[in-house]
């Protein structure tokens, strides 16, 4: 009788390790029910590296664009996080929840049968442009070093301060009267373009409050972060089909930097100076961070104006 391959309770020998992905950006279409950390953990396994991070959390109920940095590209994520974003969403008017979305407990129900599309015009306009928004109490904002949602789960009553955000577009696409559990509601499909730090579920809450019936978010899909759109996104299932002997394909550093930053084309001498951490003479760059690309097209550094020179904030191709 042949010996068993391994003893009971022992793990079988691991298979060959997938090649490590190159440094770059991966745009994932996050599935519903997954946390952003869940996606990072999965991509760490697929990319065969621990050095993976994301550029802005999506709630578990939300789907869509989650920008991940792999390897040195994690140092680019700071510049992605602050980019503006596009969403599609569904707001349910007539129901208030503890979390301002469908994952929370129902606090209040108000009949919304009288509402029609025209009633939305004034409150939608009031929520567009530069506004002061109070984030949901179950957001990831830190209060005295602890996430707000953790304090809420611990039984604390958390009220966050309002903050300035910009909603460039809040467009009503469709309205659908419905009856849910014997209660008349109005489901409103919207598209949103907004600044970083804007909470779409807070928009849902405030739209309902302005109409006197309350509201919450029932669906949310992020379709763009800066220059990264849903058309570029890959599902986790698609990534998992990468053959075991091949590295997961990522967007190269230079292409990713072009998606979020203005670009400075460098001479050989300027590329060498930046690789040593030295400054270069500005040309016509705008204020703020700029992606500095070498003659070979590679990302040398992200630079910022400091005094009379452009100096590297992050060097991606240090001198060797």
C-alpha positions as CSV (number, residue, x, y, z in Angstrom):
1,X,0.0,0.0,0.0
2,X,1.4,3.3,-1.0
3,X,2.0,6.0,1.7
4,X,-0.4,8.9,2.0
5,X,0.7,12.1,0.4
6,X,0.6,13.8,3.8
7,X,-0.6,13.1,7.3
8,X,-4.0,13.9,8.4
9,X,-4.1,17.5,9.6
10,X,-1.0,18.5,7.7
11,X,-1.1,21.0,4.9
12,X,-0.1,19.8,1.4
13,X,3.0,21.3,0.0
14,X,2.2,24.7,-1.7
15,X,2.2,24.9,-5.4
16,X,4.6,27.1,-7.3
17,X,4.3,30.8,-6.4
18,X,2.9,33.1,-9.1
19,X,5.4,35.7,-10.4
20,X,5.3,39.0,-8.6
21,X,3.4,41.7,-10.4
22,X,5.4,44.7,-11.6
23,X,5.1,48.1,-9.9
24,X,1.9,49.8,-11.2
25,X,-1.8,50.5,-10.7
26,X,-4.6,48.0,-10.8
27,X,-8.2,49.3,-11.2
28,X,-10.6,46.7,-9.7
29,X,-14.4,46.6,-10.1
30,X,-15.2,45.9,-6.4
31,X,-18.0,43.5,-5.9
32,X,-20.9,44.1,-3.5
33,X,-20.4,42.7,0.0
34,X,-16.6,43.0,0.0
35,X,-14.7,45.6,2.0
36,X,-11.9,47.5,0.4
37,X,-9.5,45.6,2.7
38,X,-10.9,42.3,1.4
39,X,-10.0,43.3,-2.1
40,X,-6.5,44.4,-1.1
41,X,-6.0,41.0,0.6
42,X,-7.1,39.1,-2.4
43,X,-4.9,41.2,-4.8
44,X,-1.9,40.6,-2.5
45,X,-2.3,36.9,-3.1
46,X,-2.9,37.4,-6.9
47,X,0.0,39.8,-7.3
48,X,2.3,37.7,-5.0
49,X,3.3,40.8,-2.9
50,X,2.3,42.3,0.4
51,X,2.9,45.8,-1.0
52,X,-0.6,46.6,-2.2
53,X,-2.8,49.5,-1.0
54,X,-6.0,51.3,-2.1
55,X,-6.7,54.9,-2.9
56,X,-10.0,55.5,-1.1
57,X,-12.4,53.2,0.7
58,X,-15.7,51.9,-0.8
59,X,-18.4,50.8,1.5
60,X,-19.1,47.0,1.4
61,X,-22.5,47.6,-0.2
62,X,-20.9,49.7,-3.0
63,X,-19.5,48.4,-6.2
64,X,-17.2,49.9,-8.9
65,X,-13.8,51.6,-9.2
66,X,-11.3,50.8,-6.5
67,X,-7.8,52.0,-7.5
68,X,-5.0,49.8,-6.1
69,X,-1.3,50.5,-6.1
70,X,1.2,47.6,-6.4
71,X,4.8,47.9,-5.3
72,X,6.2,51.4,-5.7
73,X,2.8,52.6,-7.1
74,X,1.5,52.6,-3.5
75,X,3.5,55.9,-3.3
76,X,1.3,57.3,-6.1
77,X,-2.0,56.7,-4.2
78,X,-1.7,59.9,-2.2
79,X,-2.3,61.8,-5.5
80,X,-5.2,59.5,-6.5
81,X,-7.0,59.8,-3.2
82,X,-7.7,63.5,-3.7
83,X,-9.1,63.2,-7.2
84,X,-12.7,63.9,-8.0
85,X,-15.1,61.0,-8.5
86,X,-18.2,59.9,-10.4
87,X,-21.0,57.7,-9.0
88,X,-24.4,56.3,-10.0
89,X,-26.7,55.7,-7.0
90,X,-30.3,55.0,-6.0
91,X,-31.8,57.1,-3.2
92,X,-35.0,55.8,-1.4
93,X,-37.1,58.6,-0.2
94,X,-39.5,57.9,2.7
95,X,-37.2,55.8,4.9
96,X,-34.5,56.9,7.4
97,X,-31.8,54.4,8.5
98,X,-29.1,54.5,11.2
99,X,-26.4,54.4,8.6
100,X,-28.0,56.5,5.8
101,X,-27.8,53.4,3.6
102,X,-29.6,50.1,3.2
103,X,-27.3,48.3,5.7
104,X,-28.6,50.2,8.7
105,X,-31.7,49.7,10.8
106,X,-34.9,51.6,9.9
107,X,-35.4,54.5,12.2
108,X,-38.4,56.2,10.6
109,X,-40.9,55.8,7.7
110,X,-42.7,58.7,6.2
111,X,-45.3,58.3,3.4
112,X,-43.7,59.6,0.1
113,X,-46.7,58.9,-2.2
114,X,-47.2,62.6,-2.8
115,X,-43.7,63.3,-4.2
116,X,-43.2,63.8,-7.9
117,X,-40.1,64.4,-10.0
118,X,-40.6,68.2,-10.0
119,X,-40.4,68.3,-6.2
120,X,-36.8,67.3,-6.4
121,X,-35.5,70.2,-8.4
122,X,-35.0,72.8,-5.7
123,X,-33.4,70.4,-3.1
124,X,-31.1,68.9,-5.7
125,X,-30.0,72.4,-6.8
126,X,-29.3,73.2,-3.1
127,X,-27.1,70.2,-2.8
128,X,-25.0,71.1,-5.9
129,X,-21.9,73.3,-5.9
130,X,-19.9,74.2,-2.8
131,X,-21.8,72.9,0.2
132,X,-21.3,72.1,3.8
133,X,-21.9,68.4,4.4
134,X,-22.1,66.5,7.7
135,X,-20.6,63.0,7.1
136,X,-22.5,60.0,8.3
137,X,-21.8,58.9,11.8
138,X,-20.7,55.5,10.6
139,X,-18.0,56.9,8.3
140,X,-14.3,56.1,8.5
141,X,-13.4,59.6,9.8
142,X,-11.3,59.4,12.9
143,X,-12.5,61.0,16.2
144,X,-9.8,61.2,18.8
145,X,-7.8,58.5,17.0
146,X,-10.7,56.1,16.5
147,X,-12.9,55.5,13.5
148,X,-16.4,57.1,13.8
149,X,-18.1,53.8,12.9
150,X,-16.2,52.0,15.6
151,X,-17.5,54.5,18.2
152,X,-21.0,54.1,16.9
153,X,-20.8,50.3,17.2
154,X,-19.5,50.7,20.7
155,X,-22.8,52.5,21.6
156,X,-21.5,56.1,21.4
157,X,-23.7,58.9,20.0
158,X,-21.4,60.4,17.3
159,X,-22.2,63.6,15.5
160,X,-19.5,64.7,13.1
161,X,-18.8,68.3,12.2
162,X,-19.8,69.6,8.7
163,X,-17.1,70.0,6.2
164,X,-16.8,71.8,2.9
165,X,-17.2,69.6,-0.2
166,X,-18.0,70.3,-3.9
167,X,-20.7,68.6,-5.8
168,X,-20.1,69.4,-9.5
169,X,-23.1,67.5,-10.7
170,X,-26.1,65.9,-9.1
171,X,-28.5,64.8,-11.8
172,X,-31.8,62.9,-11.4
173,X,-32.0,60.2,-14.1
174,X,-35.3,58.5,-13.1
175,X,-37.9,58.3,-10.3
176,X,-39.9,55.2,-9.5
177,X,-42.8,55.1,-7.0
178,X,-42.9,51.9,-5.1
179,X,-44.5,50.2,-2.1
180,X,-42.1,48.5,0.3
181,X,-43.5,46.5,3.2
182,X,-46.8,48.4,2.7
183,X,-45.1,51.8,2.8
184,X,-45.0,54.2,-0.1
185,X,-41.5,55.3,-1.2
186,X,-39.9,57.0,-4.1
187,X,-36.7,55.5,-5.6
188,X,-34.6,58.1,-7.3
189,X,-31.7,57.2,-9.6
190,X,-28.9,59.8,-9.7
191,X,-25.5,60.5,-11.1
192,X,-23.0,62.4,-9.0
193,X,-19.7,64.1,-9.7
194,X,-18.0,65.3,-6.6
195,X,-14.8,66.2,-4.8
196,X,-12.9,63.8,-2.6
197,X,-14.4,63.6,0.8
198,X,-18.0,63.8,-0.3
199,X,-20.4,61.2,1.0
200,X,-23.1,60.2,-1.4
201,X,-25.2,58.6,1.4
202,X,-25.1,61.9,3.2
203,X,-26.5,63.5,0.0
204,X,-29.3,60.9,0.1
205,X,-30.0,61.7,3.7
206,X,-30.0,65.4,3.1
207,X,-32.2,65.2,0.0
208,X,-34.8,63.2,2.1
209,X,-34.6,65.7,4.9
210,X,-35.1,68.6,2.6
211,X,-38.3,67.0,1.3
212,X,-39.5,66.2,4.8
213,X,-39.7,62.4,4.3
214,X,-36.1,61.2,5.0
215,X,-34.0,59.2,2.7
216,X,-31.2,56.7,2.4
217,X,-29.0,55.1,-0.2
218,X,-30.0,51.7,-1.6
219,X,-27.3,51.3,-4.3
220,X,-24.0,52.9,-5.0
221,X,-21.5,52.3,-7.9
222,X,-18.3,54.3,-8.3
223,X,-17.6,54.8,-12.0
224,X,-14.5,57.0,-12.0
225,X,-11.7,58.1,-9.7
226,X,-9.7,60.9,-11.4
227,X,-8.5,59.5,-14.7
228,X,-9.4,55.9,-13.8
229,X,-12.8,54.8,-15.2
230,X,-14.9,51.8,-14.9
231,X,-14.0,50.7,-18.5
232,X,-10.4,50.1,-17.2
233,X,-11.6,48.1,-14.2
234,X,-11.2,44.3,-13.9
235,X,-13.2,42.0,-11.7
236,X,-11.5,39.8,-9.2
237,X,-12.8,36.7,-11.1
238,X,-11.1,38.0,-14.2
239,X,-7.8,38.6,-12.4
240,X,-8.0,35.1,-10.9
241,X,-8.0,33.6,-14.5
242,X,-4.4,34.8,-14.9
243,X,-2.3,31.7,-15.5
244,X,-0.3,30.6,-12.4
245,X,3.0,31.0,-14.3
246,X,2.2,34.6,-15.3
247,X,2.2,37.8,-13.3
248,X,-1.0,39.8,-13.0
249,X,-0.9,42.7,-15.5
250,X,-0.9,46.2,-14.0
251,X,-0.9,49.7,-15.5
252,X,2.7,50.9,-15.6
253,X,3.8,53.7,-13.2
254,X,4.1,56.4,-15.9
255,X,0.7,55.7,-17.5
256,X,-0.9,55.7,-14.1
257,X,0.8,59.0,-13.2
258,X,-0.5,60.5,-16.4
259,X,-4.0,59.6,-15.3
260,X,-3.9,61.8,-12.2
261,X,-1.2,64.4,-12.7
262,X,0.0,67.0,-15.2
263,X,3.3,65.9,-16.9
264,X,6.8,67.4,-17.2
265,X,8.9,65.8,-20.0
266,X,12.5,65.7,-18.7
267,X,15.9,66.1,-20.5
268,X,18.5,63.5,-19.6
269,X,20.2,66.0,-17.4
270,X,17.0,66.9,-15.5
271,X,16.2,63.2,-15.1
272,X,19.6,62.6,-13.6
273,X,19.3,65.5,-11.2
274,X,15.9,64.4,-9.9
275,X,17.1,60.9,-9.5
276,X,19.7,62.3,-7.1
277,X,17.0,64.2,-5.2
278,X,18.1,67.6,-6.7
279,X,15.9,70.3,-8.1
280,X,15.3,71.4,-11.7
281,X,14.3,74.7,-13.2
282,X,10.5,75.0,-13.7
283,X,9.0,75.5,-17.2
284,X,5.3,76.2,-17.4
285,X,4.1,73.6,-14.8
286,X,0.9,74.4,-12.9
287,X,1.0,74.7,-9.1
288,X,0.8,71.4,-7.3
289,X,2.3,68.0,-7.9
290,X,3.6,67.1,-11.4
291,X,4.7,63.7,-12.8
292,X,8.2,64.0,-14.2
293,X,8.9,61.6,-17.0
294,X,12.4,60.7,-18.3
295,X,13.4,60.6,-22.0
296,X,12.6,56.9,-22.0
297,X,9.0,57.6,-20.9
298,X,9.5,56.2,-17.4
299,X,8.3,57.9,-14.2
300,X,11.4,59.5,-12.5
301,X,9.6,61.5,-9.8
302,X,6.6,63.5,-8.6
303,X,7.8,67.0,-8.3
304,X,6.5,70.2,-6.6
305,X,7.6,73.8,-6.8
306,X,9.7,74.8,-3.8
307,X,11.1,78.2,-4.0
308,X,12.7,78.8,-7.4
309,X,13.0,75.1,-8.3
310,X,10.9,72.0,-8.9
311,X,12.0,69.5,-6.3
312,X,11.1,65.8,-5.9
313,X,8.4,65.0,-3.5
314,X,8.7,61.3,-4.3
315,X,11.5,59.7,-6.4
316,X,10.6,56.6,-8.3
317,X,13.8,56.1,-10.2
318,X,16.6,56.8,-7.7
319,X,20.2,57.0,-8.9
320,X,22.1,53.8,-8.5
